[in-house]
Amino acid sequence: MIDFKSMIENETPQDVILYFSGRKLSGISHPQLDGYLTTYSVNGFSNIDLILLVREMKGENMILSNGKGGYKKGRNWISPKFVTEKKYGIE
């Protein structure tokens, strides 16, 4: 079981977004991503912070709109280091 709470508390929001956008082929919905980040963030990450960061990441082609109100891998998507290290129970 993946420890999302520890992941969000210890990793950058950008890396967390990269993880969730690449976890499934269809990506992740904005409301679900917002829920994870605002619930578990220890730094008071807000929905506005998420919108601004997503805009920046889309501009850099790290993520793209999935056409369903969410995000998926973009052309410049990279796997976060914690994924390759298999931290937080990631297989």
MOZIVEN-V534019 format. One record per residue. RES is the residue in one small letter. SS is DSSP state (helix for helix, strand for strand, loop for the rest). OMEGA is omega in whole degrees, -180 to 180 (999 if undefined). D_LAST is the distance of its C-alpha to the last C-alpha in whole Angstrom. Layout:
res->RES ss->SS omega->OMEGA d_last->D_LAST
res->RES ss->SS omega->OMEGA d_last->D_LAST
//
This chain:
res->m ss->loop omega->-177 d_last->9
res->i ss->loop omega->180 d_last->9
res->d ss->loop omega->-177 d_last->12
res->f ss->helix omega->-179 d_last->13
res->k ss->helix omega->179 d_last->17
res->s ss->helix omega->179 d_last->16
res->m ss->helix omega->-176 d_last->14
res->i ss->helix omega->179 d_last->17
res->e ss->helix omega->-171 d_last->19
res->n ss->helix omega->-177 d_last->18
res->e ss->loop omega->179 d_last->17
res->t ss->loop omega->177 d_last->20
res->p ss->helix omega->179 d_last->21
res->q ss->helix omega->179 d_last->20
res->d ss->helix omega->178 d_last->17
res->v ss->helix omega->178 d_last->16
res->i ss->helix omega->177 d_last->18
res->l ss->helix omega->179 d_last->16
res->y ss->helix omega->-176 d_last->13
res->f ss->helix omega->-180 d_last->14
res->s ss->helix omega->180 d_last->16
res->g ss->helix omega->-176 d_last->14
res->r ss->helix omega->179 d_last->11
res->k ss->loop omega->179 d_last->14
res->l ss->loop omega->-179 d_last->17
res->s ss->loop omega->179 d_last->19
res->g ss->loop omega->-178 d_last->18
res->i ss->strand omega->178 d_last->19
res->s ss->strand omega->178 d_last->22
res->h ss->helix omega->-180 d_last->24
res->p ss->helix omega->180 d_last->25
res->q ss->helix omega->178 d_last->21
res->l ss->helix omega->177 d_last->20
res->d ss->helix omega->179 d_last->24
res->g ss->helix omega->178 d_last->23
res->y ss->helix omega->-173 d_last->20
res->l ss->helix omega->-179 d_last->21
res->t ss->helix omega->179 d_last->25
res->t ss->helix omega->-171 d_last->24
res->y ss->helix omega->-177 d_last->21
res->s ss->loop omega->178 d_last->23
res->v ss->loop omega->-177 d_last->25
res->n ss->loop omega->178 d_last->27
res->g ss->loop omega->179 d_last->29
res->f ss->loop omega->-176 d_last->27
res->s ss->loop omega->177 d_last->29
res->n ss->helix omega->177 d_last->29
res->i ss->helix omega->176 d_last->31
res->d ss->helix omega->180 d_last->29
res->l ss->helix omega->-180 d_last->26
res->i ss->helix omega->180 d_last->29
res->l ss->helix omega->180 d_last->30
res->l ss->helix omega->178 d_last->27
res->v ss->helix omega->178 d_last->26
res->r ss->helix omega->179 d_last->29
res->e ss->helix omega->-179 d_last->29
res->m ss->helix omega->176 d_last->25
res->k ss->helix omega->178 d_last->27
res->g ss->helix omega->178 d_last->30
res->e ss->loop omega->-179 d_last->28
res->n ss->loop omega->175 d_last->26
res->m ss->loop omega->176 d_last->22
res->i ss->strand omega->178 d_last->22
res->l ss->strand omega->171 d_last->24
res->s ss->strand omega->177 d_last->26
res->n ss->loop omega->179 d_last->24
res->g ss->loop omega->-178 d_last->28
res->k ss->loop omega->-180 d_last->27
res->g ss->loop omega->-180 d_last->27
res->g ss->strand omega->-171 d_last->24
res->y ss->strand omega->177 d_last->22
res->k ss->strand omega->-179 d_last->20
res->k ss->strand omega->173 d_last->19
res->g ss->loop omega->-178 d_last->22
res->r ss->loop omega->-178 d_last->24
res->n ss->loop omega->179 d_last->23
res->w ss->loop omega->174 d_last->19
res->i ss->loop omega->179 d_last->17
res->s ss->loop omega->178 d_last->13
res->p ss->loop omega->-178 d_last->14
res->k ss->helix omega->-177 d_last->13
res->f ss->helix omega->177 d_last->11
res->v ss->helix omega->180 d_last->8
res->t ss->helix omega->176 d_last->9
res->e ss->loop omega->180 d_last->10
res->k ss->loop omega->176 d_last->6
res->k ss->helix omega->173 d_last->9
res->y ss->helix omega->179 d_last->9
res->g ss->helix omega->179 d_last->6
res->i ss->loop omega->-179 d_last->4
res->e ss->loop omega->999 d_last->0
//
